[in-house]
Amino acid sequence: MGFHQDSNCISATASTNAGRLPWFALQVRTRHEMAVAEHIRGIGYEEFLPLNKVRKRWSDRVKEMESPLFPGYLFCRCDLQNRLPVLKIPGVIQIVGNNRQPTPVDEAEISAIQCLVKSGIPNQPWPFLEVGERVRIEAGPLRGHEGVLVELRGNRRLILSVTLLQRSIAVEMDAASVQPERYSGRTRIERAYAQPLPLPLSGG
């Protein structure tokens, strides 16, 4: 799927997800994420392990490696009535939930992170953010998705979160490509004539 067709990401994801099993987050042993993901694929389940590229310095060189965006976690489409094969995979600790009950992850949050990973936009793990005004992305590979805009050392970052895991990802983002969420229901002309309101920016 070419990311020059930005609007296709959401529509294609929505049609693909229709009628499918929900996503659940799996807590796994640290540094076992990739092995568990491979095992999940091997038993015929759909998995999603979001990765980002990090530079690690060794004694004689610097090497670029892939690292989990959410260390200790990955995602799996799963039927809770048939979850035992997943729980028996070496390295799996539990299916994440509330009050000891597995809880599905918001499909829109997974969709946003999948689009981010496919886009190749620079990103990094980020402390979870729950408060603050949300914005809607109006352009680029993540067009149509929502997040929280913050400022880090003069560079604006968009924060995408997985609420269930209390984890977030920081994405480098041009502030001109986002609009406050309260504008998203207006037409382009209505937004143009609306009184501009500043986005809340917090120092990182």
Secondary structure by P-SEA (a helix, b strand, c coil): cccccccaaaaaaaaaaccbbbbbbbbccccaaaaaaaaaaaabbbbbbbbbbbbbbcccbbbbbbbbccccccccccccccccccccccccccccccccbbbbccaaaaaaaaaaaaacccccccccccccbbbbbcccccccbbbbbbbcccbbbbbbbccccccbbbbbcccccccccccccccaaaaaaccccccccccc
